[in-house]
Amino acid sequence: MTEIKYCVGVDIASSTFTASVGEMPWKALLKPQTFENAEEGYQQLLEWFAQHHLPISQTVVCMEATGVYSEGLAYFLYAKGYRVAVQSPLEVKRTFKPYGPKNDAVDSLQIAEYACRHTDKLAFWKPRSEILEQVKVLLAVREQFVAQNVAHQNGLKALKHKIVRTPFAEQAYQQLIEQVKKQIKAIDTEIRRLIESDPTFKEMLLLLLSVPGVGLLLAAHFIILVQYSLEYKVLAAFLGIAPNEHSSGTSVFKPATSRHFGPSAIRKLLYLAACSVCTHRPQFGKYLARKAKEGKPPRLVINNVENKLVRIMCAVLKSKTAFVDNYHSVQPLVFQKTLTAS
């Protein structure tokens, strides 16, 4: 891969984006320029690059993760052969002092400077599979529908507690609840159809569904997640379930704890899966009982079970082997010594 010489920082808004160019080692090369966040603006950005002789092979474009606002430019530049880095806004902001002016031009310069000074930390963006992109959207829409359905059910419950009943309002709520439930069921069907339309994703789905406590929704979220990494420790840290040490010298020492935040949807599903296997699977139930006798907090034990499930899911995908209940791993050397002794 050609060495990076120019770093373009892009600050994106809904209708416009501002770009600044820096040169390695860090030096502001071009003044910030604002373009329309549309196809015409993307073409003008390329003309600006060509005008100032920024070769594709030596240029990286860095932008903050801003959801749908950054998607169009990211897809466009990737298709043209540019290396695109999408970074966390918090990570960029923490690099600079929290005072001074703030506007689109300053932000784009800071992003360009960040890219120049931290080229080893840049996460180069690649477009997700079209199927997985659709599955991700459906999962997000499903979460919204579930939240709306809970709100409708709470509203209906409140109406039924009133002394003066209003049948028309209650019927309206009931119809909404039935409609949303029907849509949620249709979304589940479409998610499964999309995943099974691709042989690779279908195999991953069947492997994940063999793991205790894992259903369609958790499997779909996990298939999207492992496109970034299949390493258990990386995923556990990203999900916020990995315990982290907190100590300093001899005076500061706290028990290892997780960071208590991560992607909310998959964290909720993991928690429900852990509770389910502790109730319905003897091996997990015995583990929960044993740790409870040791005085461990229940939430800590559930977090440990969540880690076990993530480890198992990573293992079945790596080995491409379905989960085997009551499986016991035997080390080859121990097995060989047993055979020799007998």
Secondary structure, DSSP 8 states (H G I E B T S, - for coil): -----EEEEEEE-SSEEEEEEEETTTEEEEEEEEEESSHHHHHHHHHHHHHTT--GGGEEEEEE--THHHHHHHHHHHHTT-EEEEE-HHHHHTTS-S-S--SHHHHHHHHHHHHHHTGGG--B-----HHHHHHHHHHHHHHHHHHHHHHHHHHHHHHHTSSS--HHHHHHHHHHHHHHHHHHHHHHHHHHHHHHTSHHHHHHHHHHHTSTT--HHHHHHHHHHTTT---HHHHHHHHT-S-EEEEETTTEEEEEE--S-S-HHHHHHHHHHHHHHHHH-HHHHHHHHHHHHTT--HHHHHHHHHHHHHHHHHHHHHHT----TT-----HHHHHHHHHH-
